[in-house]
Amino acid sequence: MTVDRDTRGFFGALVGDGRPLISFTGLCLILSGAFALFQSLSMHFLPHDVAYLGMTPQQLCSINECRIVHFMIHDRISFGGALVAVGVLYLWLAAFPLRHGERWAWWTLTASGLVGFGSFLTYLGYGYLDTWHGAATLALLPCFVAGLVLSRRLLAPAGVKSPRAAILEPWSTLDFGSPAGLGRVAVLIAAAGMIGGGLTIQAIGMTYVFVDTDLEFMGLAAEQLAAINPRLVPLIAHDRAGFGGAVATAGLLTFCCVWFTKPTRSLWQALFVGGIAGWSTAVFVHPAIGYTDPLHLAPAVGGASLFFLGLALMLPGVLSRSGRVSAVPPTSMMPR
């Protein structure tokens, strides 16, 4: 009796069809986000931040009731939550729609990579080159790109539709006549707000850095911050721009996942886990540090309310479908 032996190479078996590399990217983002959360909650800066500033968080805390450090920590905690949300949706995309060759999933990953990895280049606007961030980006980007290149072969043909139609066509038209339809609309609106809000934060980080409520919270003008340390504003700008890029990426992924595919139990769970990570950090960090200006909090609270209301409205429909056996064979490929 002859025994068939696996003749694949070691590395070929690890990368497979490219999806393991996408999943690895997602796991790295989740771990990075969790690390950012842990370090921020412990009121520490990264070593290269301290070296760049020439000041420790403890020294900054001695100024104006530690409000400068609290402001920086609130951006970093929110950034960590957004990274976790992005990583969770990467894992879902690789495990489900990309596995079945759905074209929208591949293009969603590609677009999110352009937004997310491209956000590193915002340092050109504020002048602080974060070497650790740059090294992490350069290490993870080839893995992500290789995953996209290898997984492209999984994509189902467009069929009778043009490739553009196969990518852009939504799962269904907007439905305002059912709870599940209203829930989908609510999540889409929240996701669109995340995209707009993230890009706005990114733009502010590259230009003005602060809005009026930020300076009111710290009790200092931008000129006074620069007088304390001329490198302080560029460092804060780096945090703001990076946070904005992560929020915009999470919003783009959320919007596409809800727009292009039928809500399933796995998608609902991924959105819920990512939403808890992203929205809870963005909302609850503000009262924790005393930054409770209603105007500043309104977008985060409003977006979180819409998002979780939408998920709640979608849940009954998702649960009712979860026990059904699909009439479509699992090996079939959707035209999208």
URUR-V921074 format. One record per residue. N is the residue number from 1. PHI is phi as a letter, one per 30 degrees, with the letter a starting at -180 (none if undefined). PSI is psi in radians with two decimals (NA if undefined). Layout:
{{N/PHI/PSI} {N/PHI/PSI}}
This chain:
{{1/none/2.25} {2/c/2.48} {3/c/2.15} {4/d/2.29} {5/c/2.54} {6/d/2.03} {7/c/0.14} {8/d/2.61} {9/d/2.83} {10/d/-0.87} {11/d/-0.60} {12/d/-0.66} {13/d/-0.60} {14/d/-0.77} {15/d/-0.43} {16/h/-2.25} {17/c/0.22} {18/j/-0.41} {19/d/-0.63} {20/e/-0.56} {21/d/-0.65} {22/d/-0.75} {23/d/-0.69} {24/d/-0.71} {25/d/-0.77} {26/d/-0.77} {27/d/-0.70} {28/d/-0.69} {29/d/-0.70} {30/d/-0.80} {31/d/-0.67} {32/d/-0.74} {33/d/-0.73} {34/d/-0.67} {35/d/-0.73} {36/d/-0.70} {37/d/-0.83} {38/d/-0.82} {39/d/-0.68} {40/d/-0.72} {41/d/-0.47} {42/d/0.07} {43/i/0.70} {44/c/2.67} {45/c/2.80} {46/d/2.64} {47/e/-0.68} {48/d/-0.44} {49/d/-0.78} {50/d/-0.72} {51/d/-0.69} {52/d/-0.78} {53/d/-0.60} {54/i/0.36} {55/b/2.56} {56/c/2.84} {57/e/-0.58} {58/d/-0.68} {59/d/-0.72} {60/d/-0.56} {61/d/-0.34} {62/d/-0.09} {63/c/2.16} {64/h/0.92} {65/h/0.57} {66/i/0.30} {67/d/-0.46} {68/d/-0.84} {69/d/-0.75} {70/e/-0.68} {71/d/-0.77} {72/d/-0.71} {73/d/-0.64} {74/d/-0.61} {75/d/-0.72} {76/d/-0.61} {77/d/-0.77} {78/d/-0.67} {79/d/-0.77} {80/d/-0.73} {81/d/-0.69} {82/d/-0.67} {83/d/-0.73} {84/d/-0.75} {85/d/-0.74} {86/d/-0.79} {87/d/-0.69} {88/d/-0.76} {89/d/-0.53} {90/d/-0.76} {91/d/-0.74} {92/d/-0.76} {93/d/-0.72} {94/d/-0.64} {95/d/-0.44} {96/b/-1.42} {97/d/-0.66} {98/d/-0.59} {99/e/-0.59} {100/c/0.17} {101/i/0.42} {102/d/2.11} {103/d/-0.67} {104/e/-0.58} {105/d/-0.74} {106/d/-0.77} {107/d/-0.55} {108/d/-0.77} {109/d/-0.73} {110/d/-0.82} {111/d/-0.70} {112/d/-0.61} {113/d/-0.70} {114/d/-0.73} {115/d/-0.84} {116/d/-0.97} {117/d/-0.57} {118/d/-0.40} {119/d/-0.35} {120/d/-0.56} {121/d/-0.13} {122/d/-0.23} {123/e/-0.40} {124/d/-0.42} {125/d/-0.40} {126/b/-0.14} {127/i/0.01} {128/c/1.95} {129/c/1.84} {130/d/1.81} {131/d/-0.63} {132/d/-0.77} {133/d/-0.75} {134/d/-0.74} {135/d/-0.73} {136/d/-0.70} {137/d/-0.81} {138/d/-0.53} {139/d/-0.66} {140/d/-0.52} {141/e/-0.81} {142/e/-0.62} {143/d/-0.78} {144/d/-0.79} {145/d/-0.74} {146/d/-0.68} {147/d/-0.70} {148/d/-0.76} {149/d/-0.82} {150/d/-0.64} {151/d/-0.19} {152/d/-0.51} {153/d/-0.27} {154/d/-0.31} {155/d/2.34} {156/d/2.62} {157/d/2.70} {158/d/-0.25} {159/i/-2.40} {160/d/-0.25} {161/d/2.78} {162/d/2.70} {163/e/-0.64} {164/d/-0.76} {165/d/-0.64} {166/d/-0.45} {167/d/-0.75} {168/c/-0.29} {169/d/2.24} {170/d/2.86} {171/d/-0.76} {172/a/2.84} {173/d/2.80} {174/d/2.33} {175/c/1.98} {176/c/0.10} {177/c/0.09} {178/b/2.70} {179/e/-0.76} {180/d/-0.69} {181/d/-0.74} {182/d/-0.64} {183/d/-0.74} {184/d/-0.75} {185/d/-0.74} {186/d/-0.76} {187/d/-0.68} {188/d/-0.72} {189/d/-0.77} {190/d/-0.72} {191/d/-0.71} {192/d/-0.67} {193/d/-0.64} {194/d/-0.73} {195/d/-0.87} {196/d/-0.76} {197/d/-0.74} {198/d/-0.76} {199/d/-0.61} {200/d/-0.79} {201/d/-0.71} {202/d/-0.79} {203/d/-0.71} {204/d/-0.71} {205/d/-0.55} {206/d/-0.24} {207/b/-1.54} {208/d/-0.41} {209/i/-0.84} {210/c/2.66} {211/c/2.95} {212/e/-0.70} {213/d/-0.50} {214/d/-0.84} {215/d/-0.61} {216/d/-0.71} {217/d/-0.80} {218/d/-0.36} {219/i/0.42} {220/b/2.59} {221/d/2.84} {222/e/-0.64} {223/d/-0.65} {224/d/-0.64} {225/d/-0.74} {226/d/-0.56} {227/d/-0.58} {228/d/-0.78} {229/a/2.07} {230/d/-0.26} {231/c/-0.03} {232/d/-0.80} {233/d/-0.77} {234/e/-0.64} {235/d/-0.76} {236/d/-0.68} {237/d/-0.68} {238/d/-0.78} {239/d/-0.75} {240/d/-0.81} {241/d/-0.71} {242/d/-0.72} {243/d/-0.77} {244/d/-0.72} {245/d/-0.68} {246/d/-0.70} {247/d/-0.75} {248/d/-0.70} {249/d/-0.78} {250/d/-0.69} {251/d/-0.72} {252/d/-0.78} {253/d/-0.78} {254/d/-0.82} {255/e/-0.85} {256/d/-0.71} {257/d/-0.64} {258/d/-0.55} {259/d/-0.71} {260/c/-0.19} {261/b/2.73} {262/d/2.38} {263/d/2.24} {264/b/2.97} {265/d/-0.75} {266/d/-0.72} {267/d/-0.76} {268/e/-0.75} {269/d/-0.72} {270/d/-0.75} {271/d/-0.69} {272/d/-0.82} {273/d/-0.82} {274/d/-0.67} {275/d/-0.72} {276/e/-0.80} {277/d/-0.81} {278/d/-0.89} {279/d/-0.66} {280/d/-0.70} {281/d/-0.70} {282/d/-0.59} {283/d/-0.93} {284/d/-0.29} {285/d/-0.46} {286/d/-0.93} {287/d/-0.47} {288/d/-0.57} {289/c/-0.02} {290/i/0.22} {291/c/1.50} {292/c/0.45} {293/d/2.16} {294/e/-0.68} {295/d/-0.69} {296/d/-0.64} {297/d/-0.40} {298/e/-0.83} {299/d/-0.73} {300/d/-0.80} {301/d/-0.76} {302/d/-0.75} {303/d/-0.76} {304/d/-0.71} {305/d/-0.79} {306/d/-0.77} {307/d/-0.90} {308/d/-0.50} {309/d/-0.75} {310/d/-0.77} {311/d/-0.68} {312/d/-0.69} {313/d/-0.54} {314/d/-0.40} {315/e/-0.82} {316/e/-0.74} {317/d/-0.67} {318/d/-0.76} {319/d/-0.62} {320/d/-0.47} {321/d/-0.33} {322/d/-0.44} {323/c/-0.07} {324/d/2.60} {325/c/2.19} {326/d/2.47} {327/d/-0.14} {328/c/2.18} {329/e/2.49} {330/d/-0.34} {331/d/-0.15} {332/d/2.75} {333/c/2.29} {334/d/2.61} {335/d/-0.29} {336/d/NA}}
